[in-house]
Amino acid sequence: MATLIKERRIVADNWHLLERGPKGELPEVPARGEVIVPLALWLARREELLARAETGTLGAWIDANEGPEALAPDVQRFPLIAVNFPRFGDGRGYSIARLLRERYGYKGELRAIGDVLHDHLFFMVQCGFDAFALREDQDAQEALSVFDTFSDGYQTSVLRPVPLFRRRLGAGKS
Amino acid sequence: MYIYDEIDQKLVDERVAQFRDQTKRFLAGKLSEDEFRALRLRNGLYIQRYAPMLRIAIPYGLLSTKQLRKLAQITRKYDRGYGHFSTRQNLQLNWPKLERVPDILAELATVQMHAIQTSGNSFRNITTDHFAGVARDEIVDSFVWCEIIRQWSTFHPEFSYLPRKFKFAVNGAKSDRAAVAVHDIGLHAVKDEKGEVGFRVLVGGGLGRTPAIGFVIREFLPWRHLLTYIEAILRVYNRYGRRDNIHKARIKILVKERGPEKFREEVDAEWAHLKDGPATLIPEEIARIESRFTRPSHLPLPATDAGLEAALAADRAFANWHKRNVHPHKKAGYAAVTLSLKKTGVPPGDVTVEQMEKIADLADRYSFGELRVSHEQNLIFADVQLSDLHSLWQEVKALGFATPNVGLLTNIICCPGGDFCSLANAKSIPVAEAIQQRFDDLDYLHDIGEIDLNISGCMNACGHHHVGHIGILGVDKSGEEWYQIEVGGNQGEIRPGRGASLGKVIGPSFARAEIPDVIEKLIECYLARRDSDAERFIDVVHRIGVEPFKESVYGNADQRAAHRRGQLASA
């Protein structure tokens, strides 16, 4: 079981991630428990899963090659959305996260899953992730230190929607 | 020079601490080779053929003498006493020790330098016109815009793991001296009818194994929208650029696969959400960046200098150098000067620490303590008084940097090649040297006139061979080094009417020893066919096509067929 860091703390994780089968077949959804279903499963069985979503025990996960667009009308139904990083060098998840937060207004837990490593957490946080299912070999205690790697950033991001150049200007005036 | 504020400095210091920690964890076995590779590359650190190679960023090629002295000190302390200026306007050290790289980065930070994003699948060092700020045909000072984009691209959280490297060039003058059409994104400053500054935006150009000329995605982008528009392009690329094949991962492939029109639509759709958002630039920010650049305090001087005129008349060697290596300046009484790093027998772009220190002294005395690195791998003193040119020439000559060959055949752009680089298929430096030796007669060189000859040791094209008027590419044929010749490339619209173009391969490749003869035949072909000495090599290639050049090297089609038949018969 991967260690979960959430809001900068190591926490217990009750969510169960449902993955596709070896041939890509969609998994069955167990009747009980907190489950994270593949985006495709949600889209295929949306009507029947709406009631389950009402209970707050249904999350969805998006793979790197999928877009958050399909989930846009439903984001507020989920207490948890996860984005998969198939390889640590695959940067698509950063864009997906920003779109979920900035364009679709998602407010719930946004979890990075897959090849989630110590040295990538800082950028993930900037892009709106607040939970990290670390790859199993990662030292979670050590990883807690990376959130303060950089004290500021030049760009607009989920954490700092106002770019540094506008904030610098404000500071200069005061 | 752009002078850091406290935040700029703090971010660079924090980067050093981050990399120190990463190196420590790697050496302790807590980071795999593969994972550390991605991290070290974005700090400019390669593991090369013989030793690590560290690529130090020189943002847009601008360097103060304080920084150059620090580079010399670092090169002496951590390396073997010389560095290599690259075509990305960076400095490469070839022998640093991995475990000492954090210390090197810490020393760099003390002079506001770093190696951030000089490699890896990231947004790389931005390049520009080496005459920015002094050119007579200036539209804007491109350094200011480069710095704005440098800040935006530094540690961009969303775009730190792009499908592939991303190269960006900005040209602020009428002539394109930044080769904007062969970059992932190129900006060419323009003014609209009201005098408002904007940019023509080109996307999808590049060299490497699939060379391409960028397409104009937007004719006029008002400057306020610069960052939101780039962000839209990068987001489309980050999401949809190919990640399944490293050779198809550059943005040029995405543009080609989508088609330019479809690509433009996607960017516009993304931009619609970002346009006029908080990243929209404001005049106060442009003014703030401008004000953080140190500016030379030029004296009011007459446009000509009697002493200079007398020296030009009296000293032919000085006049030769003046003709090739001295360039007009927008301020009366000043000129820009190229220090040629292309002396025969010295690998192009290589400089020893002693030379670095002497150059720093000269730049302090003659050019307000600043210099530039050009993408042609030379150094530029941008602000020299006309009355100082003769004495500067004498001092530069003593250092071996006064070869009067800027723009001429022996001003070869050349990658480090198989002597240093683990990617190379063939050596490139000995080829450059052999050509320089063959064409060592200065009168002949001046007669041949302006020509770009570029050499790359492999198809990654660090020596920009696709855009040389003559390009040479090292190829590997069953373990042997061979060289392919291209003709007709052009890096950009330096002269009106002759835009960027890619060279065409003229035929089968040659052994290294044959190259000087081949070049000589191409040059003879040009000389025999030019209308006048105002018609350059590249102009003749475009007028008469590649075929006559092919014939001059391989013989005509019949001869070639006969030759092949002969080969088959004897086989």
Interface residues (C-beta under 8 A of the other chain):
Chain A: G67 F88 G89 D90 G91 R92 Y94 S95 I96 R98 R103 L117 D119 H120 F122 F123 M124 Q126 C127 D139 T149 F150 S151 D152 G153 Y154 Q155 T156 S157 P161 V162 P163 L164 F165 R166 R168 L169
Chain B: D5 I7 K10 L11 E14 R15 A17 Q18 Q22 K30 L31 E35 A38 L39 N121 Q151 W152 T154 F155 H156 P157 E158 F159 S160 Y161 L162 P163 L227 R235 N238 R239 R243 H273 G277 P278 A279 L281 I282 E284 E285 R288
